[in-house]
Amino acid sequence: MGRAFRIVVWAVWAIAAALLATPRPLAAEESLSTAGISRASDAVVGVISVAVEDASSSATLGPVRRGSGVVIGPDGLVLTIGYLIVEADQVQLLTDAGRHVPARVVGYDVATGFGLVQALIPLGLQPAPMGDPAQVHDEDTLLVISGGEDAGISMARRVSQRAFSGYWEYHLDHALFTAPARTDHSGAALFNLQGELLGVGSLFVGDALGPGQPPMHGNMFVPIDLLKPILAELITQGRSAQSRRAWIGVNCIEIDGEVRVLRVNSPSPAETAGLQPGDRIVRIDGQAVDNLDTLWHRLWSGGAVERDVALDIQRNGRAMRVPLRTVDRQSTLKQPAGT
């Protein structure tokens, strides 16, 4: 209890000091609950995973991943960010008491980015209740809590809520952006002051305020309301139905109305087709592409998961058409032996 208690005391002190230092009055819905903060802190654990041998994700994520997760089920079900446990061979959960508890992967959802793991022995921790991100407003006082050996808690504020398109064939219609930034954001839990879970940490960003706004370092959180309608699917199927969608295997960047390839995954349909870093994607199946949102949505909505797609590109000023055949991302991921 020692470390968790000290974290809660520090959090109460920090929040009180910050609120006294600002002229903005504390809204009624922001009333501080020390019991809620204590419950939230207790529910957050560290997540350590080791990828299977020759996992393709190790090229970008490394073979060993460390981050956080939050207990959301009475049977030791832990929610985290999916990239921590994708292609994982071994998973361990680290509690505040210093226990290392073995766990297994339950699900990885490509569409939302959520990951689920299940403790293999009782954690003895109460699950965190889920809150409603729609009730959060910009500048509301929130808490970011991470777990593991370097567990920490800090105050944050939501600075924007908006659509987000990731370079790795990923899109959310709405995501939560907070500041100040935390570097231990992977799987960290975002709570309101009543200790209700609002989101799971995914990224460090430099544009927390959004496009066209002044630069601001912050974090992107996947909102918890995206989990509620798919949780049963994740537990029983390992992913949601919306995660069964076409994948080509590229990382792209959007600059000044142009979409260019940053990296080509190996192996992937894009690699087989000969796409290269620096290629500008001009059209997909005849539809003009000037942003990531258009590219990803056209890829996912254009037909069957496995189908022929035509990319019109420009390479070194020369127009080219690149045909490729998409695949289901899940089919490319390595699984532990015996699964």
N, C-alpha and C positions, 0 to 999 in steps of 0.2 A: 504493500500500500504506500510505502514511503515515497517513491518517485512519482506515482500518480497524484498523491496528495500535494507534493511540492509543485507539480505542473498546474494543478487547479488553483492553488494559492497564487502562483505567479500570474496566471491568466486573469484572475479577478483583479489583482493589483494593476496589471497592465491596462486592462480595459477601463477600470475606474480612472486611472491617470489620464488616459487618452480622452475619455469623455469629458473630464473636468477641463481639459486643455482646449476643447473646441466649443465655439459658441452655439453649435447646433444642439437643441435639447434632445434627450433620449426619448424616442417615440415609445408609445405604450407597448407596441409589439416587440420592442427591443429590451424589455425588462430582463434583468440579469437573473439567471437561475443557476446557483452554484451546484445544486443537485444535478441539473441537466448537463453542466459542463463536466462534472465528475463522471457521470454515466457515459458521456461521449468519449472522454479520454480513456476510460477503461475499455471501451469497445474497439479502439484502434490498435492494430497489431502491426508488427513488421512482417514483410514478405520477402523471402529469399528463394530464388529458383535457379536451377541449373538446367540448361537446354540439352536436348538429346544431341548425340554426336552428329556432326555435319548438318545441324539445323541451319537452314538458309537465313533465318532471322538473326543468327549470331553475327553476321557480317555488319549489321547496323546496331544491334542491341547488346552484343557481347554474349558470351556463353553463360555468364553469371549475372543475374539481375537482382537488384535490391530496391525495395520501396515499401509501400504501406498497403494496408487493407483495413476494412471495418467489418466487424461481426454484424450480420443482419438477420441471422436465423438462430433459434435456440439450440440447434444441433451442431453448431460450430461452422455454419455457412458464412464464408467471408467474401465480401465484394472488393474487387481491386480493379486496377486498370489492366486491360487485356495484354498489352505488350510485355508486361512483367512475366506472364505465365504462358505465352504462346510457345508451342513446341517444347514445353518443359518436361524434363525427365524426372526431376525431383523438386519438391516444394516444401519449405519449412515456414512455420509461423513463429514469430518471436513475440512473446507477451511482455507486459510491463514487469512481471516478476522474473524475467530472464529465462523463461522456459522456451525451449525449442521444440515445437510440436510438428510432427510430420503431417502433410496434407496431400490431397490429390486434386487434380484439375477436374472441375465439374463442367465448365463451359467457357467458351471464348466467342464473343459476339462481334463479328467484323463490322456490322452496321453501326452499333453504338460505341464500340470500343471497350465495353465492360468485360471483366473476367470474373469467374467464380471459382473458388476453391473450397474444399471441405476438409476440416480437421479430422484426422484419423483417430485421435483420442480426445476426450472431452477437454474443452478449453476452460470451462467454468466461468465464461464471461457472458454477461447479458447483452442481447443485441441492441443496437442503436435504433430508435424509432425513425421512420422516414418522414421528412417534412415536405413542404410544398414550395418548390423554387418560384412558382408564380407569385407567391406572397412576398418575395424579396424585392426590395427597391434599391436603386442606385444609392450609394452612400450608407446603406444599412450596415450596422456593425455585425461582422461574422467572425467565425473562428476557423482556422486551418490547423488540423492536428495530424501529425505524422507519427509513425510507430517505428519500432526497431531499436537498434543500439543507440542511435542519435535522435530519439524521439523528441519532438518539440511541439509547442503550441504558440500561435501568434494571432493577433487581431488582423482582420482584413476587411475590406469593403468591396461590394460589387460595384464595378465601374462601368460595365456594359453587359447586355444580354443580346446576342445576335447570332445570325447564321455563321457557320464556320466551315470552310473547305480546306481539308488537309492535303498536303502534297502527296500522300501515300494512298490515294484512291479512297478518300474518306470525306464524309460530309455530315454535319448536323444542322438541322433547321434552326436550332437554338442551342447556344452554349453559354455558360456563365464565365465572366472574366472578372478577376479580382486583382487588387493591389493592396499593399506592396507585394512584390514577387517573392516566392520561396523557391529555393533550388532543390529542396527535397519534396517536389510536388508529385512524383510518380506514385499514384494510388493514395495520396493523402486525402483526408476526409474534410469536407466543408460542412460546417454546422452553423445553425443559428444560435442565439443565446439561450434557447431552451434545450439545447442538446439534440436537436432534430437534424438528421442527415439531409443535406441539400445536393451534394455532388461529390464526384471522385476526381482527383487531380490527374491531368493528362500532360499539360505542356507548360513550358516557360515561353512567354511571348514578349515581343517588343512593341506590339500595337494593341495593348489592352483596351484602349478607348475606342478602337475601330478604325476602318479606312478613312482617310481624310482628316483624322484628328491628330493632335500632337502625339509624338511617341511617348509611350509609357510602358515600363516593364511590369509584367504581371503574370498571372497564371490563368490557364483555361481549365475549367472543370466541366465534366460531363454531368448534366443535371440528373438527379435521381428519378424524376418523373419519367424518363425514358426507360428505366428499368421495370417499373411497376407493371406495364402491360405484357412484358416478355419474360418475367421472372420464371413462371412455370415452364415455359419452353426451354429456357436455359438449363433448368434443373433436369428436365426429362430428355431433351434433345441435344443439349450441348451448345446450342445457338438458336437464334430466332429465325423465323421464316424469311425475314427481310435480309438476312445475311447470305442467303442463297442468291448470289448475283454475280454478274460477269466480272472478271479480273484479267488485266493484261500484264501487270507487273512493272509499273513505272512510278517514279517519283517525279513530280512536275512542279514548276514554279510559274506564277502569274506575275508578269511585269508589264505595265503600260499597255494592257489590252492584248498581250501575247502570252501564250502558254508554251513553255519550253521544257524539254526533258532534262531533269537533273541527274537521274540515275536510273539504270535498268537493272531490275532484279535478276538474279541467276539462281535457279532456272526460272524462266517465265515465257509466256507467249511473245512478249516484246523482244526478249533476247533472241528467240528463234526467228522472229521476223526481221531482225537486224536493226531495230531502233537504236539510236546512239544518243548519249548526252549532248545537249546543244541543239538537237532537232526541235524545230518549231512545229507544233501541231496546229494545223490551219483548219481542218474539218475532220469530223468523224461521221462516217456514213452520209456524207453530203451536207451535214449541218455545220455551220461556221462555229468555230471555237475561239472565244476571246477571254474566257475565264475558267477557273477550275470547276466551278459549279456546273457550267454547261457541259464540260467534258465528262465529268463523273455521272451526271444524271442521264446524259444520252447513252453512255456506256451501259448503265444499269437498266434503263427503260427500253432499250432498243430491240428486245426480243429474248430468246432463250439464254440461259446462263452460259451454255456452250454454243457458240455460233461464230460465223465469219463476220469480221468487221474490217472496214476499210478506213485507214487513216491517210489523209492528205497532209504531207509535211513539207517543210522547206529545210534543206540542209546546205549550208554554205551558199545560199542564194539560189539553189536549184530546187524546183518543185518535183516531188516524188509522191507516188501512191504506195502505201505499205499495207498489204493485206495480212491479217493475222486471225487466229482463232482463239477466242476467249475460253477461260476455264473457270471453274468454281474455286475460289481462293482456298477453301477448306481442304480441297483435294490435294493441294500442293504442300500442306503442312505435315511435318514429320511427327509421328506419335511414338511414345515410349514403347519399348518391346513388350509384347504380351497384351497390348490394348487393341 
